Amino acid sequence: SRPFQGTSKLSDDESLDVEEMIAKISSHSPASSFSEVEEPIKIIKDRAQPGDTVRIMSNGGFQGIYKKILMALS
């Protein structure tokens, strides 16, 4: 799914091509984009193992995702 684009209008050279970024990251490790906070929390809870690194890249607090991930993993 497509990530939320936010309210700022950026030119093409000021914004990231999310699909291109995911493709480049995926060549080294799993990467996905989400528009709803519940999706990545469920995937992280189901798949994360001790010692894994999870990177969240967001244009904001993404509905409190950091705290929600910690709560889901505890």
Backbone bond lengths (Angstrom), bond angles and torsions (degrees), N, CA, C in turn:
res aa  C-N    CA-C-N  psi(-1)  N-CA   C-N-CA  omega(-1)  CA-C   N-CA-C  phi
1 S - - - 1.454 - - 1.520 110.11 -
2 R 1.303 115.95 158.36 1.455 121.66 -178.01 1.517 111.07 -83.20
3 P 1.323 117.79 138.62 1.458 119.94 175.86 1.521 111.18 -70.55
4 F 1.313 116.47 157.86 1.454 123.05 175.73 1.517 108.98 -64.15
5 Q 1.302 118.24 131.50 1.461 122.21 -174.88 1.517 114.15 -85.42
6 G 1.321 118.47 -10.89 1.466 120.32 -179.08 1.519 111.12 80.07
7 T 1.316 115.64 -176.29 1.458 120.44 -176.33 1.519 113.05 -102.50
8 S 1.323 118.08 -13.21 1.462 121.15 179.98 1.518 110.03 -76.76
9 K 1.300 115.42 137.93 1.464 120.63 176.10 1.520 108.09 -96.89
10 L 1.316 116.55 109.25 1.458 121.98 -179.85 1.524 109.14 -108.13
11 S 1.313 115.81 148.69 1.458 119.58 173.88 1.527 108.37 -73.01
12 D 1.328 116.64 164.77 1.462 120.82 -179.06 1.521 112.52 -57.86
13 D 1.336 117.83 -36.33 1.469 119.36 -178.88 1.526 112.94 -78.35
14 E 1.337 118.28 -8.86 1.462 122.69 177.05 1.527 112.62 -99.00
15 S 1.310 118.01 -8.20 1.460 120.60 -176.23 1.520 111.01 -117.39
16 L 1.321 115.03 160.90 1.459 121.71 179.11 1.520 110.38 -88.41
17 D 1.303 115.97 145.67 1.457 120.89 168.99 1.529 105.26 -88.70
18 V 1.320 116.65 99.98 1.461 122.29 -172.87 1.521 111.12 -60.13
19 E 1.313 117.76 -43.71 1.469 120.27 -178.64 1.530 111.02 -64.06
20 E 1.320 117.78 -39.19 1.461 121.20 177.85 1.528 110.40 -65.52
21 M 1.332 116.81 -42.92 1.457 121.09 179.10 1.530 110.56 -61.87
22 I 1.323 117.62 -43.88 1.460 121.45 179.11 1.523 110.57 -62.51
23 A 1.318 117.07 -41.83 1.462 120.60 179.08 1.527 111.31 -61.40
24 K 1.331 117.02 -42.38 1.468 120.52 180.00 1.525 111.16 -67.46
25 I 1.321 117.48 -44.29 1.466 120.59 179.06 1.524 110.26 -65.32
26 S 1.329 116.92 -39.71 1.470 121.43 -177.19 1.517 112.99 -63.99
27 S 1.324 117.18 -19.16 1.464 118.61 177.20 1.526 111.19 -70.42
28 H 1.350 117.42 -14.20 1.464 122.45 -179.77 1.525 113.14 -115.80
29 S 1.338 116.82 -34.69 1.464 121.19 -179.43 1.530 108.64 -159.82
30 P 1.329 117.41 162.42 1.468 120.03 -177.52 1.534 111.96 -59.77
31 A 1.338 116.64 139.66 1.463 122.22 178.63 1.521 109.06 -147.99
32 S 1.319 116.01 143.64 1.464 121.88 179.43 1.515 109.54 -148.81
33 S 1.329 116.24 162.15 1.461 120.86 172.12 1.525 108.34 -119.24
34 F 1.322 115.37 150.80 1.459 121.33 -176.49 1.515 109.88 -140.84
35 S 1.316 115.92 147.37 1.457 120.28 175.51 1.521 111.58 -105.92
36 E 1.310 117.59 -14.13 1.462 122.72 179.19 1.522 109.22 -121.08
37 V 1.309 118.06 135.89 1.458 123.47 -174.28 1.537 112.62 -65.93
38 E 1.309 119.01 -28.91 1.462 121.15 -176.42 1.530 112.32 -66.30
39 E 1.333 116.78 -33.43 1.466 120.67 -177.66 1.529 112.99 -59.54
40 P 1.332 119.15 -56.75 1.466 118.28 -177.91 1.526 112.84 -67.19
41 I 1.323 118.25 -31.38 1.466 119.97 179.36 1.520 109.90 -63.18
42 K 1.325 117.73 -44.20 1.469 120.92 179.02 1.532 110.44 -63.28
43 I 1.318 117.30 -44.64 1.471 120.47 -179.28 1.523 110.61 -63.84
44 I 1.321 117.16 -44.88 1.469 120.37 179.16 1.518 110.27 -62.30
45 K 1.323 117.46 -44.99 1.467 120.92 179.86 1.528 110.91 -60.87
46 D 1.321 117.46 -41.85 1.467 121.80 -177.27 1.528 113.09 -74.00
47 R 1.327 118.20 -31.88 1.467 120.58 -170.00 1.524 115.78 -111.14
48 A 1.316 118.38 -24.38 1.466 120.12 -173.57 1.522 111.49 -66.01
49 Q 1.312 114.73 138.73 1.451 122.84 178.60 1.530 108.49 -119.25
50 P 1.335 117.84 155.12 1.462 119.49 175.89 1.531 110.89 -52.58
51 G 1.317 116.62 133.54 1.456 121.83 -179.51 1.520 113.86 93.56
52 D 1.334 118.45 -11.47 1.462 121.17 177.98 1.522 110.44 -69.28
53 T 1.308 116.19 153.58 1.456 123.00 173.59 1.520 107.69 -111.94
54 V 1.330 116.19 131.02 1.457 122.16 177.35 1.520 107.44 -116.92
55 R 1.319 117.20 126.87 1.467 121.30 178.40 1.523 108.40 -111.44
56 I 1.321 115.41 126.04 1.454 122.52 176.14 1.522 107.34 -110.06
57 M 1.308 117.18 123.38 1.460 121.97 176.58 1.524 106.03 -117.55
58 S 1.314 116.56 117.79 1.453 121.04 -173.94 1.520 110.59 -141.20
59 N 1.321 115.72 155.40 1.461 120.39 176.00 1.522 111.32 -89.33
60 G 1.324 116.50 15.85 1.460 121.98 179.14 1.511 109.78 179.75
61 G 1.306 116.61 -159.26 1.461 121.91 -178.68 1.516 114.23 -76.43
62 F 1.326 117.95 -7.56 1.462 124.73 177.95 1.526 111.08 45.55
63 Q 1.336 114.87 55.04 1.460 123.56 174.09 1.530 113.13 57.68
64 G 1.334 116.72 35.36 1.460 120.63 177.51 1.512 114.27 74.67
65 I 1.327 117.46 30.42 1.464 121.90 -173.92 1.525 113.57 -57.56
66 Y 1.321 118.27 -37.02 1.464 119.78 -175.08 1.524 110.78 -62.89
67 K 1.297 117.18 -47.59 1.459 121.56 178.59 1.533 110.52 -66.85
68 K 1.336 117.22 -38.87 1.459 120.60 -179.62 1.523 111.86 -65.02
69 I 1.327 117.31 -36.60 1.472 120.58 177.33 1.524 109.54 -65.85
70 L 1.314 116.95 -46.68 1.464 119.81 179.44 1.519 111.18 -59.58
71 M 1.320 117.24 -41.68 1.466 121.02 179.37 1.537 110.11 -65.89
72 A 1.320 117.84 -40.61 1.466 121.34 -179.31 1.527 111.54 -65.78
73 L 1.324 116.89 -33.10 1.472 120.97 -177.99 1.515 113.45 -85.30
74 S 1.330 117.27 -13.09 1.467 118.09 -177.77 1.521 111.96 -88.61
